[in-house]
Amino acid sequence: MTDPDGGAALADGDAPDLPRDLDAARDALIDWYEADHRDFPWRRTDDPYEILISEVMSQQTQLDRVVPAWEDFLEEWSTTADLAAADRGDVVAFWSNHSLGYNNRAKYLHEAAGQIEEAYGGAFPESPDELQELMGVGPYTANAVASFAFDNGDAVVDTNVKRVLHRAFATPDDDAAFERVASHVMPPGESRVWNNAIMELGGVACGKTPRCDEAGCPWREWCHAYQTGDFTAPDVPTQPSFEGSRRQFRGRVVRTLGEYDELTLDELGPRIRVDYAPNGEHGREWLRGLVSDLADDGLVAVDETGDDAPSVRLRA
């Protein structure tokens, strides 16, 4: 079932804060990802074998530790034919020596390589359903390989993506809802860049402790959590005490003023909060309160000469 945007249709209550201009949100995320992202070597290839190795290795190992193991593995067995011909004991020993988690994964990879050589003539199947026929390849890994190797996958839904969708669009903590919303927001036919981008967002900007402004999250202007200050998520049962707090914004005011001699409230506001609007909920009166607190603490000086838009500077 699809909708006019090309994704899966949503059920009532799936994404109450989904932006009306979904294309703008899509473009913002892709632009953010393409401008700057973590440069893992498997992101520079569309070889399905190399991508499968990275996906299996990443299941229980931090990505910065996966990089050297992935490079060593491919130096040892650079193709499925090489891996299929290898002694299984050598493959398992490699896995164990590199602390890559359950050794069964090494056995499954070895067997999958044999399947590809014998049943598929050395050519990888390309769809998620076909990829699941390989030994040890479940729905998530199959979809990841289909997406990143063939641009032929569905929306990836892992813990990071669930956290993003819950915070950004108020998606309820329900697996079926996450699947529908993830499919709905992914641009049709762009699974490679989209799944990389939304996973990057969850890993870099929208972690358990969010780094919205520090990482330049491209969804701040649409994000339910950013607007409300409620950063709870399925894997974050309690709201971080600092993120979204007055204390955080006070710190941003001080840091921002450290870069400028003096700013009016309306010049300062957008620099500390992307949704600042002079007459909005987080507008001039809200900012006056922050500045007043800082002035009482002796940290800033306020010039009230301009009644509508007083100026603020750090106190010497």
C-alpha positions as CSV (number, residue, x, y, z in Angstrom):
1,M,0.0,0.0,0.0
2,T,1.5,3.3,-1.0
3,D,0.5,7.0,-0.8
4,P,1.1,10.0,-3.1
5,D,4.6,10.5,-1.7
6,G,5.6,7.1,-2.9
7,G,6.1,5.5,0.5
8,A,4.0,3.2,2.6
9,A,0.7,4.6,3.8
10,L,0.6,5.6,7.4
11,A,-2.0,4.6,10.0
12,D,-3.7,7.1,12.3
13,G,-1.3,8.3,15.0
14,D,1.9,6.9,13.3
15,A,3.6,10.2,13.0
16,P,1.6,13.1,14.4
17,D,4.5,15.6,13.9
18,L,5.5,14.6,10.4
19,P,6.3,17.8,8.5
20,R,3.9,18.9,5.8
21,D,6.8,19.6,3.4
22,L,8.3,16.1,3.6
23,D,10.4,16.7,0.5
24,A,12.2,19.6,2.2
25,A,12.9,17.4,5.2
26,R,14.2,14.6,2.9
27,D,16.4,17.0,1.0
28,A,17.8,18.5,4.2
29,L,18.9,15.1,5.6
30,I,20.5,14.0,2.3
31,D,22.3,17.3,1.9
32,W,23.6,17.1,5.5
33,Y,24.8,13.6,5.0
34,E,26.5,14.3,1.7
35,A,28.2,17.4,3.0
36,D,30.0,15.6,5.8
37,H,29.7,12.1,7.2
38,R,31.9,9.5,8.8
39,D,34.2,8.0,6.1
40,F,34.0,4.3,6.7
41,P,35.6,2.4,3.9
42,W,32.5,0.2,3.1
43,R,30.7,3.5,2.3
44,R,33.1,3.9,-0.6
45,T,32.1,0.7,-2.3
46,D,29.0,-0.9,-3.8
47,D,30.5,-4.4,-3.8
48,P,27.9,-6.6,-2.1
49,Y,30.5,-9.0,-0.7
50,E,32.5,-6.2,1.0
51,I,29.2,-4.7,2.3
52,L,28.0,-8.0,3.7
53,I,31.3,-8.5,5.6
54,S,30.9,-5.0,7.1
55,E,27.3,-5.6,8.1
56,V,28.1,-8.9,9.8
57,M,31.1,-7.6,11.6
58,S,29.2,-4.5,12.8
59,Q,26.6,-6.5,14.6
60,Q,28.5,-6.7,17.9
61,T,31.5,-4.5,17.4
62,Q,32.1,-0.8,17.5
63,L,32.6,0.6,14.0
64,D,36.0,2.1,14.6
65,R,37.2,-1.4,15.6
66,V,35.5,-3.0,12.6
67,V,37.6,-1.0,10.1
68,P,40.9,-2.8,10.6
69,A,39.2,-6.2,10.9
70,W,37.3,-5.6,7.7
71,E,40.4,-4.5,5.9
72,D,42.4,-7.5,7.2
73,F,39.5,-9.9,6.2
74,L,39.4,-8.6,2.7
75,E,43.1,-8.8,2.3
76,E,43.0,-12.4,3.3
77,W,39.8,-13.4,1.3
78,S,39.1,-10.7,-1.2
79,T,36.2,-12.5,-3.0
80,T,33.4,-14.9,-2.3
81,A,35.4,-17.5,-4.3
82,D,38.4,-17.0,-2.0
83,L,36.3,-17.3,1.1
84,A,34.4,-20.3,-0.1
85,A,37.7,-22.1,-0.8
86,A,39.2,-21.2,2.6
87,D,39.4,-23.6,5.5
88,R,36.5,-22.9,7.8
89,G,38.8,-23.2,10.8
90,D,41.0,-20.4,9.5
91,V,38.0,-18.2,9.1
92,V,36.7,-18.9,12.6
93,A,40.2,-18.3,14.0
94,F,40.4,-14.9,12.3
95,W,37.0,-14.0,13.8
96,S,38.1,-15.0,17.2
97,N,41.5,-13.3,17.0
98,H,39.8,-10.0,16.0
99,S,37.2,-10.3,18.9
100,L,34.2,-10.0,16.4
101,G,31.6,-11.7,18.6
102,Y,29.9,-15.0,18.1
103,N,32.1,-17.3,16.0
104,N,28.9,-18.7,14.4
105,R,28.9,-15.6,12.2
106,A,32.2,-16.6,10.7
107,K,30.8,-20.1,9.9
108,Y,27.7,-18.6,8.3
109,L,29.8,-16.2,6.2
110,H,31.9,-19.1,5.0
111,E,28.8,-21.1,4.1
112,A,27.1,-18.1,2.4
113,A,30.2,-17.6,0.2
114,G,29.8,-21.3,-0.8
115,Q,26.1,-20.7,-1.6
116,I,26.9,-17.7,-3.8
117,E,29.6,-19.6,-5.7
118,E,27.6,-22.8,-6.2
119,A,23.9,-21.7,-6.4
120,Y,24.4,-18.2,-7.9
121,G,27.4,-18.7,-10.1
122,G,29.4,-16.2,-8.0
123,A,26.9,-13.4,-8.5
124,F,25.1,-12.0,-5.4
125,P,21.3,-12.0,-5.4
126,E,20.0,-8.4,-5.3
127,S,16.7,-8.2,-3.5
128,P,16.2,-8.4,0.3
129,D,14.0,-11.5,-0.1
130,E,16.7,-13.3,-2.2
131,L,19.5,-12.3,0.1
132,Q,17.7,-13.8,3.1
133,E,18.3,-17.2,1.4
134,L,22.0,-16.9,2.3
135,M,23.1,-18.6,5.4
136,G,23.0,-16.4,8.5
137,V,21.5,-13.4,6.6
138,G,18.4,-12.1,8.4
139,P,16.0,-9.4,7.3
140,Y,18.0,-6.5,8.5
141,T,21.3,-7.6,7.0
142,A,19.6,-8.5,3.7
143,N,18.0,-5.1,3.5
144,A,21.2,-3.3,4.3
145,V,23.1,-5.2,1.5
146,A,20.3,-4.6,-1.0
147,S,20.3,-0.9,-0.1
148,F,24.0,-0.2,0.0
149,A,25.1,-2.5,-2.8
150,F,22.2,-2.3,-5.2
151,D,20.2,0.7,-4.1
152,N,17.3,-1.8,-4.1
153,G,16.3,-2.0,-0.4
154,D,13.5,-1.0,1.9
155,A,13.9,1.5,4.7
156,V,16.3,0.3,7.4
157,V,14.8,0.2,10.9
158,D,17.4,-0.3,13.6
159,T,17.6,1.1,17.1
160,N,19.1,4.4,15.9
161,V,16.5,4.9,13.3
162,K,13.7,4.2,15.8
163,R,15.1,6.8,18.1
164,V,15.2,9.4,15.3
165,L,11.7,8.7,14.2
166,H,10.3,8.7,17.7
167,R,12.0,12.0,18.6
168,A,11.5,13.8,15.2
169,F,7.9,12.9,14.4
170,A,6.5,11.6,17.7
171,T,6.3,8.1,16.2
172,P,4.9,5.7,18.9
173,D,7.0,3.0,20.3
174,D,5.6,0.3,18.1
175,D,7.5,-1.8,15.6
176,A,4.8,-1.8,13.0
177,A,4.5,2.0,13.3
178,F,8.3,2.4,12.9
179,E,8.3,0.3,9.8
180,R,5.4,2.3,8.2
181,V,6.9,5.7,9.1
182,A,10.5,4.7,8.0
183,S,9.1,3.5,4.6
184,H,6.9,6.6,4.2
185,V,9.7,9.1,4.7
186,M,12.3,7.3,2.6
187,P,12.4,8.8,-0.9
188,P,11.4,6.2,-3.5
189,G,14.3,4.6,-5.2
190,E,17.0,6.1,-2.9
191,S,17.6,3.5,-0.3
192,R,21.4,3.7,-0.5
193,V,21.8,7.3,0.4
194,W,18.7,7.5,2.5
195,N,19.5,4.6,4.8
196,N,23.1,5.7,5.2
197,A,21.9,9.3,6.0
198,I,19.2,8.4,8.6
199,M,21.5,5.9,10.3
200,E,24.3,8.6,10.4
201,L,21.8,11.0,11.9
202,G,21.0,8.5,14.7
203,G,24.7,7.7,15.2
204,V,26.1,11.2,15.1
205,A,23.4,13.7,16.1
206,C,20.5,11.8,17.7
207,G,22.2,9.4,20.1
208,K,21.0,8.6,23.5
209,T,22.5,11.9,24.5
210,P,21.5,14.1,21.6
211,R,23.9,16.6,19.9
212,C,21.4,18.5,17.9
213,D,23.2,21.8,17.5
214,E,26.7,20.5,17.9
215,A,26.2,18.1,15.0
216,G,24.0,20.6,13.0
217,C,21.0,18.2,12.9
218,P,19.2,19.0,9.7
219,W,15.8,18.2,11.2
220,R,15.8,20.7,14.1
221,E,13.2,22.9,12.5
222,W,10.8,20.0,12.2
223,C,11.8,17.9,15.2
224,H,9.2,17.3,17.9
225,A,11.9,16.6,20.5
226,Y,13.9,19.7,19.6
227,Q,10.8,21.9,19.9
228,T,9.5,20.5,23.2
229,G,12.8,19.6,24.9
230,D,11.5,16.0,25.5
231,F,14.3,13.8,24.2
232,T,13.0,10.5,25.6
233,A,13.0,7.6,23.1
234,P,12.5,3.8,23.1
235,D,16.0,3.2,24.2
236,V,16.2,6.3,26.4
237,P,13.7,5.9,29.2
238,T,14.6,9.0,31.1
239,Q,15.1,12.5,29.6
240,P,18.6,13.8,29.8
241,S,18.8,16.4,32.5
242,F,20.8,18.9,30.4
243,E,19.6,18.6,26.8
244,G,16.8,21.1,26.1
245,S,17.2,22.7,29.5
246,R,17.5,26.4,30.4
247,R,20.9,25.7,31.6
248,Q,21.9,24.5,28.1
249,F,20.5,27.6,26.4
250,R,22.2,29.8,29.0
251,G,25.5,28.2,28.0
252,R,24.8,28.8,24.3
253,V,24.1,32.5,25.0
254,V,27.4,32.9,26.8
255,R,29.3,31.0,24.1
256,T,27.6,33.0,21.3
257,L,28.3,36.3,22.9
258,G,31.9,35.3,23.2
259,E,32.1,35.4,19.4
260,Y,30.5,38.9,19.0
261,D,31.0,42.3,20.6
262,E,27.3,42.8,21.1
263,L,24.0,41.4,19.7
264,T,20.3,42.4,19.9
265,L,17.9,39.8,21.1
266,D,16.7,39.2,17.6
267,E,20.2,38.7,16.4
268,L,21.1,36.4,19.3
269,G,18.0,34.3,19.2
270,P,18.5,32.4,15.9
271,R,22.1,31.7,16.8
272,I,21.1,29.7,19.9
273,R,17.8,28.2,18.8
274,V,16.9,27.3,15.2
275,D,13.1,27.8,15.9
276,Y,13.5,31.3,17.4
277,A,10.8,33.7,16.3
278,P,10.5,37.1,18.0
279,N,6.8,36.7,18.9
280,G,6.9,32.9,19.2
281,E,6.8,30.5,22.1
282,H,10.6,30.5,22.2
283,G,11.0,34.1,21.1
284,R,11.9,37.5,22.6
285,E,10.2,37.1,26.0
286,W,11.7,33.6,26.5
287,L,15.1,35.0,25.6
288,R,14.7,38.0,27.8
289,G,14.2,35.6,30.7
290,L,17.5,33.8,29.9
291,V,19.4,37.0,29.5
292,S,17.9,38.4,32.7
293,D,19.1,35.4,34.6
294,L,22.6,35.8,33.2
295,A,22.6,39.5,34.0
296,D,21.6,38.7,37.6
297,D,24.5,36.3,37.8
298,G,26.8,39.1,36.5
299,L,27.7,37.3,33.3
300,V,26.2,39.7,30.7
301,A,25.2,43.3,30.5
302,V,21.9,44.4,28.8
303,D,21.4,47.7,27.1
304,E,17.7,48.5,27.2
305,T,18.0,51.6,25.0
306,G,16.3,49.8,22.2
307,D,13.0,49.0,24.0
308,D,11.8,46.4,21.5
309,A,15.1,44.7,20.9
310,P,17.6,45.4,23.7
311,S,21.2,44.5,23.0
312,V,23.4,42.1,25.1
313,R,27.1,41.7,25.6
314,L,29.4,39.7,27.8
315,R,30.3,41.6,31.0
316,A,34.0,42.4,31.0
